[in-house]
Amino acid sequence: MEPYGRSLGDVRAVLAEVSERLHTAYRCARTAEQRLAEALAVLTELDRGHHGELVPPALRGAGQELARGLGLISGGAESVASIEARL
């Protein structure tokens, strides 16, 4: 019996699932980033004819946080791919 009841095949299967989930998360976050940019563009355009500011400051920061998150997800995917390649 393998140590801890796991085989190398089990580890590869888990890493493959993690990899797929990270790629899905990246695609979702990328879509969110694009939609956020679209919302920001619309609100910025509407701001021009409005007396108050329509773009909340948090909306501007959200784009930066999404970009940071995309970098983290990408880094995680690269790490998992590296581990998979060594197995």
C-alpha positions in Angstrom: 0.0 0.0 0.0 1.2 3.5 -0.8 2.1 5.8 2.0 -0.9 7.7 3.3 -3.1 5.7 1.0 -2.4 7.8 -2.1 -0.8 6.9 -5.3 1.1 9.1 -7.7 -1.9 8.8 -10.1 -4.1 10.2 -7.3 -1.8 13.2 -6.9 -1.7 13.8 -10.6 -5.5 13.7 -10.8 -5.8 16.2 -7.9 -3.3 18.5 -9.5 -5.1 18.3 -12.8 -8.4 19.3 -11.1 -6.6 22.2 -9.3 -5.1 23.3 -12.6 -8.5 23.3 -14.3 -10.1 25.2 -11.5 -7.3 27.8 -11.6 -7.8 28.2 -15.4 -11.6 28.6 -14.9 -11.0 31.2 -12.1 -8.6 33.1 -14.4 -11.2 33.2 -17.2 -13.9 34.3 -14.8 -11.7 37.0 -13.3 -10.7 38.2 -16.8 -14.3 38.5 -17.8 -15.1 40.4 -14.6 -12.2 42.7 -15.3 -13.5 43.4 -18.8 -17.1 44.1 -17.6 -15.8 46.3 -14.8 -13.8 48.3 -17.4 -17.0 48.6 -19.5 -19.0 49.8 -16.5 -16.3 52.3 -15.6 -16.3 53.7 -19.2 -20.1 54.1 -19.2 -20.1 55.8 -15.8 -17.2 58.1 -16.8 -19.1 59.1 -19.9 -22.3 59.8 -17.9 -20.2 61.8 -15.4 -19.4 64.4 -18.1 -23.0 65.6 -18.1 -23.8 65.1 -14.4 -23.2 67.5 -11.5 -21.9 64.9 -9.1 -19.4 62.2 -9.6 -21.0 58.9 -10.6 -17.9 56.8 -10.5 -17.4 55.5 -6.9 -13.8 55.5 -5.8 -14.1 51.8 -4.9 -14.9 51.0 -8.6 -11.6 52.4 -9.7 -9.8 50.4 -7.0 -11.7 47.2 -8.0 -10.0 47.1 -11.3 -6.6 47.2 -9.7 -7.5 44.5 -7.3 -8.8 42.3 -10.1 -5.5 42.8 -12.0 -3.6 41.8 -8.8 -5.9 38.7 -8.4 -5.3 37.7 -12.0 -1.5 37.8 -11.3 -2.0 35.6 -8.3 -4.1 33.1 -10.1 -1.7 33.0 -12.9 1.2 32.4 -10.5 -0.7 29.6 -8.8 -1.4 28.0 -12.2 2.3 28.2 -13.1 3.3 26.6 -9.8 0.9 23.7 -10.3 2.1 23.2 -13.8 5.6 23.1 -12.6 4.8 20.5 -10.0 2.8 18.5 -12.6 5.8 18.5 -14.9 8.1 17.2 -12.2 5.9 14.2 -11.5 
